Amino acid sequence: MADPHAWIITEDRIATRPEESRANRFIASANADLTTHYQLTRRLKAGEGTPWRLYDGDGNLDYAGRIIVPPGEEGGELWFAPLDWAKADAGSAEIRYLNTETGQWEVL
């Protein structure tokens, strides 16, 4: 089983009405017990986590957010979790992560 991880949507470009937006309301966690889920949720809502962006096949931004994974898992398989979800939800085709050294968004 993979280690506990969680991610949040901070920007929703898919929703057509504000009440449909998932921004700051949608949090997915996996392999986390209730206490760990709560801790990860609290950290994400406080602004922690690595920024990501999801794009459709035409290069349009669908969603943006942040993810928290266990130490040493950065850039690994767990970083695909938001894309795996968004492929089915919105047809997103690509996930990019912010490279803090260059300031550039890079395709994972």
C-alpha positions as CSV (number, residue, x, y, z in Angstrom):
1,M,0.0,0.0,0.0
2,A,1.3,3.5,-0.8
3,D,2.0,5.9,1.9
4,P,-0.6,8.5,3.0
5,H,-0.9,11.5,0.8
6,A,-3.4,14.2,0.0
7,W,-4.1,17.0,-2.4
8,I,-6.4,20.0,-2.7
9,I,-7.9,22.0,-5.6
10,T,-7.2,25.7,-5.1
11,E,-8.4,26.9,-8.5
12,D,-11.3,25.4,-10.6
13,R,-11.5,26.6,-14.2
14,I,-14.0,23.9,-15.2
15,A,-17.0,25.1,-13.0
16,T,-19.3,27.5,-14.8
17,R,-21.0,28.7,-11.6
18,P,-19.4,29.6,-8.3
19,E,-21.5,27.1,-6.4
20,E,-20.1,24.3,-8.6
21,S,-16.5,25.2,-8.0
22,R,-14.3,22.6,-6.1
23,A,-11.7,25.3,-5.2
24,N,-10.7,25.0,-1.6
25,R,-13.5,22.4,-0.9
26,F,-12.2,19.3,-2.7
27,I,-9.6,17.4,-0.9
28,A,-8.6,13.8,-1.8
29,S,-6.6,11.7,0.5
30,A,-5.5,8.1,0.1
31,N,-4.2,5.4,2.4
32,A,-4.8,7.7,5.4
33,D,-6.5,6.8,8.6
34,L,-9.0,9.5,9.9
35,T,-6.3,11.2,12.1
36,T,-3.8,11.4,9.2
37,H,-6.5,12.6,6.8
38,Y,-7.4,15.4,9.3
39,Q,-3.8,16.4,9.7
40,L,-3.1,16.4,5.9
41,T,-6.3,18.4,5.3
42,R,-5.3,21.0,7.9
43,R,-1.9,21.4,6.4
44,L,-3.3,21.8,2.9
45,K,-5.9,24.4,4.0
46,A,-3.0,26.2,5.7
47,G,-1.2,26.5,2.4
48,E,1.3,23.7,2.7
49,G,2.1,21.4,-0.2
50,T,3.7,21.4,-3.6
51,P,1.9,23.4,-6.3
52,W,0.5,21.7,-9.4
53,R,-1.6,22.6,-12.4
54,L,-3.8,20.4,-14.6
55,Y,-4.3,21.1,-18.3
56,D,-6.6,19.8,-21.0
57,G,-5.3,18.5,-24.4
58,D,-5.4,22.0,-25.9
59,G,-3.2,23.4,-23.1
60,N,-6.0,25.1,-21.2
61,L,-5.8,25.2,-17.4
62,D,-8.5,23.0,-15.8
63,Y,-7.4,23.0,-12.1
64,A,-4.6,24.1,-9.9
65,G,-3.8,22.9,-6.4
66,R,-1.2,21.5,-4.0
67,I,-0.2,18.1,-2.9
68,I,1.5,16.6,0.2
69,V,3.3,13.3,-0.1
70,P,5.6,11.5,2.3
71,P,9.3,12.8,2.4
72,G,11.3,11.3,-0.4
73,E,8.2,10.7,-2.6
74,E,8.3,14.1,-4.3
75,G,8.2,13.7,-8.1
76,G,7.2,10.0,-7.8
77,E,4.1,8.0,-8.6
78,L,2.0,9.7,-6.0
79,W,2.3,13.0,-7.8
80,F,0.1,11.6,-10.6
81,A,-2.9,11.3,-8.2
82,P,-4.6,14.6,-9.2
83,L,-4.2,13.8,-12.9
84,D,-5.6,10.3,-12.4
85,W,-8.7,11.9,-10.9
86,A,-9.0,14.7,-13.4
87,K,-8.7,12.5,-16.4
88,A,-12.0,11.0,-15.5
89,D,-13.6,14.2,-14.2
90,A,-12.6,16.7,-16.8
91,G,-10.5,15.0,-19.4
92,S,-7.4,16.6,-18.2
93,A,-4.3,15.4,-20.1
94,E,-1.3,16.8,-18.4
95,I,0.0,17.8,-14.9
96,R,2.7,20.3,-14.3
97,Y,4.6,21.0,-11.1
98,L,6.4,24.2,-10.1
99,N,10.1,23.9,-10.1
100,T,11.1,26.1,-7.2
101,E,14.7,26.4,-8.5
102,T,13.7,27.8,-11.9
103,G,10.2,29.1,-11.2
104,Q,9.0,27.2,-14.3
105,W,6.0,24.8,-14.5
106,E,7.3,21.5,-15.7
107,V,5.4,18.5,-17.1
108,L,5.7,15.5,-14.9
